[in-house]
Amino acid sequence: MRENDPSASLRALELRSRRLFQESVDGLDMRVRSRLTQARSAALDAALAASRRPWFLQTRVWTPAAGLSAAVLLAAALWFGMPMGNHPMSAADQPGLEDLDIVASSDEASGDAMEMLQNDLDFYDFADKTAGSGPQA
């Protein structure tokens, strides 16, 4: 039994197509060949001219410009974003954190944290008077 070989049939089709094309090209006179060559060249030139962009729209111009703009923007943000004397405070510089921790971490047995602060009203009155009196000599 003979198997159908697709590559053999494709090869035969290719050889026949090539032979027919070569015969049609050989049948043309030189004047027609020259006009076809000129038309092909003109079509290629027109296609290349349409695909060319002006120099200011090309990617090789805008890529470095975008990088430079981003670097300038970042430098300006870093320069003006954080003034010299405005540094973030450390935990030691923030006032009253220990007091807030004491108030926030009240035991359940001792009751409300505000109740604990109200037990010593005399002490708070004394501290307020002392702070308002100024430095003592």
C-alpha positions as CSV (number, residue, x, y, z in Angstrom):
1,M,0.0,0.0,0.0
2,R,1.3,3.5,-0.8
3,E,1.1,6.1,1.9
4,N,0.2,9.7,1.2
5,D,3.4,11.7,1.9
6,P,2.4,15.4,2.5
7,S,6.0,16.6,2.1
8,A,6.3,15.0,-1.3
9,S,3.1,16.7,-2.6
10,L,4.2,20.1,-1.1
11,R,7.6,19.7,-2.9
12,A,5.9,19.0,-6.2
13,L,3.6,22.0,-5.7
14,E,6.6,24.2,-4.9
15,L,8.6,23.0,-8.0
16,R,5.6,23.6,-10.3
17,S,5.0,27.1,-8.8
18,R,8.6,28.0,-9.2
19,R,8.7,26.8,-12.8
20,L,5.6,28.8,-13.7
21,F,6.9,31.9,-12.0
22,Q,10.2,31.7,-13.8
23,E,8.4,31.2,-17.2
24,S,6.3,34.3,-16.5
25,V,9.3,36.4,-15.6
26,D,11.3,35.3,-18.6
27,G,8.4,36.2,-20.8
28,L,8.5,39.9,-19.8
29,D,10.5,42.4,-21.9
30,M,13.1,44.7,-20.4
31,R,11.0,47.8,-20.5
32,V,8.2,46.2,-18.3
33,R,10.8,44.7,-15.9
34,S,12.4,48.2,-15.5
35,R,9.0,49.8,-14.7
36,L,8.2,47.1,-12.2
37,T,11.6,47.5,-10.5
38,Q,11.0,51.3,-10.3
39,A,7.5,50.9,-9.0
40,R,8.7,48.5,-6.3
41,S,11.5,50.9,-5.3
42,A,9.1,53.9,-5.1
43,A,6.7,51.8,-3.0
44,L,9.5,50.9,-0.5
45,D,10.6,54.5,-0.3
46,A,7.1,55.7,0.4
47,A,6.6,53.0,3.1
48,L,9.9,54.0,4.8
49,A,9.1,57.7,4.6
50,A,5.7,57.1,6.2
51,S,7.2,55.1,9.1
52,R,9.8,57.7,9.9
53,R,9.0,60.0,12.7
54,P,10.4,63.5,13.3
55,W,13.5,63.6,15.5
56,F,11.6,65.0,18.4
57,L,9.1,62.1,18.5
58,Q,11.6,59.3,18.4
59,T,12.1,57.1,21.4
60,R,15.8,57.6,21.6
61,V,15.3,61.3,22.3
62,W,12.5,61.0,24.9
63,T,14.0,58.1,27.0
64,P,17.0,60.0,28.3
65,A,14.9,63.1,28.8
66,A,12.4,61.2,30.9
67,G,15.2,59.7,33.0
68,L,16.7,63.2,33.6
69,S,13.3,64.7,34.5
70,A,12.7,61.9,37.0
71,A,16.1,62.4,38.6
72,V,15.6,66.2,38.9
73,L,12.1,65.6,40.4
74,L,13.5,63.2,42.9
75,A,16.3,65.5,43.9
76,A,13.9,68.4,44.3
77,A,11.6,66.3,46.4
78,L,14.4,65.2,48.7
79,W,15.9,68.7,48.9
80,F,12.7,70.6,49.7
81,G,10.8,67.8,51.3
82,M,12.7,67.7,54.6
83,P,14.2,71.0,55.9
84,M,17.4,70.9,57.8
85,G,16.0,71.5,61.3
86,N,12.9,69.2,60.9
87,H,14.1,65.7,61.8
88,P,11.8,63.1,63.1
89,M,11.8,62.8,66.9
90,S,13.2,59.7,68.6
91,A,11.3,57.8,71.3
92,A,13.5,59.4,74.0
93,D,12.6,62.9,72.8
94,Q,8.8,62.4,72.8
95,P,7.4,63.7,76.1
96,G,5.1,61.7,78.3
97,L,5.3,58.3,76.7
98,E,6.0,56.6,80.0
99,D,2.9,58.3,81.5
100,L,0.7,57.1,78.6
101,D,2.0,53.6,79.0
102,I,1.1,53.6,82.7
103,V,-2.4,54.9,81.9
104,A,-2.9,52.4,79.1
105,S,-1.7,49.4,80.9
106,S,-4.0,49.4,84.0
107,D,-4.6,46.1,85.7
108,E,-8.1,44.8,85.6
109,A,-8.2,44.4,89.4
110,S,-7.4,48.1,89.9
111,G,-10.4,49.3,88.0
112,D,-10.5,52.2,85.6
113,A,-7.3,54.1,84.7
114,M,-8.9,57.5,85.2
115,E,-10.0,56.4,88.7
116,M,-6.4,55.7,89.5
117,L,-5.5,59.2,88.5
118,Q,-8.3,60.8,90.6
119,N,-7.1,59.1,93.9
120,D,-4.3,61.7,94.3
121,L,-6.0,65.0,93.6
122,D,-3.9,66.7,96.4
123,F,-0.7,65.7,94.7
124,Y,-1.8,67.1,91.3
125,D,-2.9,70.3,93.0
126,F,0.6,70.6,94.6
127,A,2.3,69.8,91.3
128,D,0.3,72.5,89.5
129,K,1.1,75.2,92.1
130,T,4.8,74.3,92.1
131,A,5.0,74.4,88.3
132,G,3.3,77.8,88.2
133,S,5.5,79.5,90.9
134,G,8.7,79.7,88.7
135,P,12.3,78.8,89.6
136,Q,13.3,78.9,93.2
137,A,16.6,80.4,94.3
